[in-house]
């Protein structure tokens, strides 16, 4: 699970970096995908903890 935590941290840093850029459609879409990926990573972690 440490790998997932590291990935979430990297995605968070990427999202923070993107926040400093000008507003564009692409930026919005990338941030949405980052949020979606983090959501699914957390769902996976929760599922693995239950097993």
Secondary structure, 3 states (H helix, E strand, C coil): CHHHHHHHHHHHHHHHHHHCCCCCHHHHHHHHHHHHHHHHHHHHHHHHHHC
